[in-house]
Amino acid sequence: MPRRIARRLSRILGRRGAFLASFGTLWALYGFGQLVEPLPDTRGIRLLLHLMPLEAWAWCWIALGLVAAASAALPEGRDWYGFPALLVIVVPWMLSYLVSWWPLGDNARGWVTALIWAVATVPVIVVAGWREPPRPKKLE
């Protein structure tokens, strides 16, 4: 029975959908984590906090993660909005950490966190360009 459910879910989501569901869930959980236990050191996102409070950013992470996860079950071509939803929150986060390292110089490890977020965007961009293989007509 669990195997059958897994096959059916795999057929519904496909590779792109599985990616959107997992990364969307990850983004939503990251946002939830910011609500429950905010970052103790906010030097890296100080610029972002001038735009809006951390709680608002957390809700953005949650909302965009849910947008990506919701697009997971849509067929290729209609799932497109899930990919920019994953990127639109990461890019300002990454840039804020980068700027906190250089030119501001108040976060010596800002470049590390910026690079981690930059690397997190790579699979999003790669998977967005994947073509979904034809789905089988019948479950085996």
C-alpha positions in Angstrom: 0.0 0.0 0.0 2.7 2.7 0.9 4.6 1.7 -2.3 1.5 2.3 -4.3 0.9 5.7 -2.7 4.5 6.6 -3.4 4.2 5.7 -7.1 1.0 7.6 -7.4 2.4 10.6 -5.8 5.5 10.3 -8.0 3.3 10.2 -11.0 1.3 13.2 -10.0 4.3 15.4 -9.0 7.0 14.3 -11.4 10.6 15.5 -10.9 9.8 19.2 -11.1 6.9 18.9 -8.7 8.8 16.8 -6.2 11.5 19.5 -6.2 9.0 22.4 -5.8 7.2 20.5 -3.0 10.4 19.8 -1.1 12.0 23.3 -1.6 8.7 25.0 -1.0 8.3 23.1 2.3 11.9 24.0 3.2 11.3 27.7 2.6 8.1 27.6 4.6 9.8 25.9 7.5 12.7 28.4 7.4 10.1 31.2 7.7 8.3 29.4 10.5 11.6 29.0 12.3 12.2 32.7 12.1 8.8 33.3 13.7 9.3 30.7 16.5 13.0 31.4 17.2 14.3 34.5 15.3 17.9 34.8 14.3 20.0 35.7 17.3 22.5 37.6 15.1 20.8 39.9 12.6 24.0 41.8 11.4 23.7 40.0 8.0 20.1 41.0 7.4 20.3 44.5 8.9 19.6 46.1 5.6 16.5 44.0 5.1 15.3 44.9 8.6 15.3 48.5 7.5 12.7 47.6 4.9 10.4 45.5 7.2 10.7 43.6 10.5 11.9 40.0 10.7 8.4 38.7 11.4 7.3 40.2 8.0 10.2 38.5 6.3 9.4 35.3 8.0 5.8 35.5 6.6 7.3 36.2 3.1 9.4 33.0 3.4 6.3 31.0 4.4 4.0 32.5 1.7 6.5 32.0 -1.1 7.3 28.5 0.1 3.6 27.7 0.1 3.3 29.2 -3.4 6.1 26.9 -4.7 4.6 23.8 -2.9 1.2 24.6 -4.3 2.5 24.7 -7.8 4.1 21.3 -7.4 1.0 19.3 -8.6 0.5 21.4 -11.7 1.7 20.1 -15.1 5.0 21.4 -16.6 4.5 24.8 -18.1 1.8 25.7 -15.5 4.1 25.2 -12.6 6.5 28.0 -13.7 5.5 30.4 -10.9 6.8 28.1 -8.2 10.4 28.6 -9.4 10.6 32.5 -9.2 8.7 32.2 -5.8 11.7 30.2 -4.5 14.2 32.8 -5.9 12.5 36.0 -5.0 13.0 35.6 -1.3 16.5 34.2 -1.4 18.1 36.9 -3.6 17.6 39.8 -1.2 18.6 37.6 1.8 21.8 36.6 -0.1 22.6 40.2 -1.2 22.0 41.5 2.3 24.6 39.1 3.8 27.0 39.9 1.0 26.7 43.7 1.6 27.1 43.1 5.3 30.5 41.6 4.6 31.6 44.0 1.9 31.3 47.0 1.7 29.8 47.5 5.2 32.3 45.3 6.9 30.2 44.6 10.0 29.8 40.8 9.4 33.1 39.0 8.7 31.4 35.8 7.8 28.7 37.4 5.7 30.3 36.2 2.5 29.9 32.5 3.7 26.2 32.9 4.3 25.7 34.8 1.0 27.5 32.0 -0.8 25.3 29.3 0.9 22.2 31.1 -0.2 23.6 31.6 -3.7 24.3 27.9 -4.0 20.8 27.2 -2.9 19.5 29.1 -6.0 21.5 26.8 -8.4 19.2 23.8 -8.2 16.1 26.0 -8.5 17.5 27.5 -11.7 18.6 24.0 -13.0 15.3 22.3 -12.3 13.3 25.2 -13.8 14.9 24.3 -17.1 14.3 20.5 -16.9 11.8 18.9 -19.2 9.5 16.5 -17.4 9.8 13.0 -19.0 6.6 11.6 -20.4 4.4 10.2 -17.7 3.2 6.6 -18.0 -0.4 6.1 -19.0 -1.0 3.4 -16.5 0.4 2.7 -13.1 2.3 -0.5 -12.8 
